[in-house]
Amino acid sequence: MSVEPALRQSLVESSSSVNWRPFVRWGLIGLALLVISSYLADAPGIAASSTWGSALRLTVPIAVVAMGGLYSERAGVINVGLEGMIIGGTWMAGLFGWFWGPWAALGGGIIGGLVLGLLMAVLCLEMGLNQLIVGVSINVIAAAVARFLSDIVFAGADGGTVARSPRFSGDLPDLSLPFLSGGLGTPDLSRWMESTGTPVVTQLGGVLGGLTRDVSLAAILGLLVIPLTAYVLWKTPFGLRLRAAGEQPAALQALGGSVHRTRYVSVLLGSGLAGFAGGYLTLISQGYIENQTAGRGFIGLATLIFGNWMPSGVFWGSSLFGFSDAVGLGRPETLRALVFILAVVFMIIGLQRILKRKVRAGLPALIVGVVCLLVFAFVPLPAALSSATPYLVTLAVLVVAGTQMRPPAALGKLVPRRNKRS
């Protein structure tokens, strides 16, 4: 008996066409806030192409590791071991890149993530151990094993230490769009727009230039994971089984599907993506560096929750955190501009929920928005706060989104192995 027709009736999630109106509306609001905040905070850097280029580079590892967690948790397996998997990816990428170059670094990162993903699958799915405990243990073990192996492999090599691998040469190609950002020797329209000094035109040119000029091929590959994941989850039989394993595993078993095998594959897919994110980080630094993940696995997990276990939500969440990280690299006034933007966005969200009679969900967003507005108006922000920007934004966003989250119904529930029905 085929599993797809019955499950298509039982799963309530829709694969209908995307409604683009909210994206357009929020895009226009975002551009308006960029223009206003750049003048109110005297922070032209908030819309500079350098800021948005950094934001894109910093978004990719968060988005990819969050997509890895999405595969696992959509199938019903809690994955708090993403930080350990990305650490494993960075170390293995450093080793492979040292010997064989940047392309091998990406492959090595995937292998490093897969090793820890296989460990998690065996402990959680075969032995039935608590998924939270296993995930936390993987985070601890990965950091310790990476330092131990670095002492053995890297410390005696030329340019290597116990805390980093030897640097590897080369990088993946950078691409720019023709005419918009000067690709293929064409005129660079976005650079001209940014240099005009005209309100709106300057900010729009900075954003477009940062997002389309000198973009690494590795970043493009990472970003393509997002639409590919959406397609797999909603347009393929495997995606249907994966979602069923996380929502209605009993129905999947009753119709002849294998929950055990589906979850196994999902965990391995997710760990491979986390490892890819680690490999991407080594391309930026051209080698493995201890603690270079900087908690991105945990931020990816927070992004997954904030994004409500949806690819589109994960993308917007990771973009916000990547942009916050890029702003943290800039001047204090750029951080003030970000605080103003967040204040307005949170207040809009809170008022929308309250007008829809969702007072309990709207009040936290409104309160956080008012606090951010008061901070912008009256509190001087020290430069030392910049490094903590993405983590503070993570906390604020989780407070705002906390009442709207709905995890997969069978997330964390162990399903005994059964033989597939003939």
Stockholm file with secondary structure:
# STOCKHOLM 1.0

chainA/1-422         MSVEPALRQSLVESSSSVNWRPFVRWGLIGLALLVISSYLADAPGIAASSTWGSALRLTVPIAVVAMGGLYSERAGVINVGLEGMIIGGTWMAGLFGWFWGPWAALGGGIIGGLVLGLLMAVLCLEMGLNQLIVGVSINVIAAAVARFLSDIVFAGADGGTVARSPRFSGDLPDLSLPFLSGGLGTPDLSRWMESTGTPVVTQLGGVLGGLTRDVSLAAILGLLVIPLTAYVLWKTPFGLRLRAAGEQPAALQALGGSVHRTRYVSVLLGSGLAGFAGGYLTLISQGYIENQTAGRGFIGLATLIFGNWMPSGVFWGSSLFGFSDAVGLGRPETLRALVFILAVVFMIIGLQRILKRKVRAGLPALIVGVVCLLVFAFVPLPAALSSATPYLVTLAVLVVAGTQMRPPAALGKLVPRRNKRS
#=GR chainA/1-422 SS CCSHHHHHHHCCCCCCCCCCHHHHHHHHHHHHHHHHHHHHTTCGGGGCHHHHHHHHHHHHHHHHHHHHHHHHHHTTCCCCCHHHHHHHHHHHHHHHHHHHCHHHHHHHHHHHHHHHHHHHHIIIIISCCCHHHHHHHHHHHHHHHHHHHHHHHTTTSTTCBTTBCCCCCCCCCEECCBTTSCBTTCCCHHHHHHHSCCTTHHHHHHHHHHHHSSEEHHHHHHHHHHHHHHHHHHHSHHHHHHHHHHHCHHHHHHTTCCHHHHHHHHHHHHHHHHHHHHHHHHHHHTSCBTTTTTTHHHHHHHHHHHTTTCHHHHHHHHHHHHHHHHHHTSCHHHHHHHHHHHHHHHHHHHHHHHHTTCHHHHHHHHHHHHHHHHHHHHCCCCGGGGGGHHHHHHHHHHHHHGGGCCCCTTTTCCCCCCCCCC
#=GC SS_cons         CCSHHHHHHHCCCCCCCCCCHHHHHHHHHHHHHHHHHHHHTTCGGGGCHHHHHHHHHHHHHHHHHHHHHHHHHHTTCCCCCHHHHHHHHHHHHHHHHHHHCHHHHHHHHHHHHHHHHHHHHIIIIISCCCHHHHHHHHHHHHHHHHHHHHHHHTTTSTTCBTTBCCCCCCCCCEECCBTTSCBTTCCCHHHHHHHSCCTTHHHHHHHHHHHHSSEEHHHHHHHHHHHHHHHHHHHSHHHHHHHHHHHCHHHHHHTTCCHHHHHHHHHHHHHHHHHHHHHHHHHHHTSCBTTTTTTHHHHHHHHHHHTTTCHHHHHHHHHHHHHHHHHHTSCHHHHHHHHHHHHHHHHHHHHHHHHTTCHHHHHHHHHHHHHHHHHHHHCCCCGGGGGGHHHHHHHHHHHHHGGGCCCCTTTTCCCCCCCCCC
//
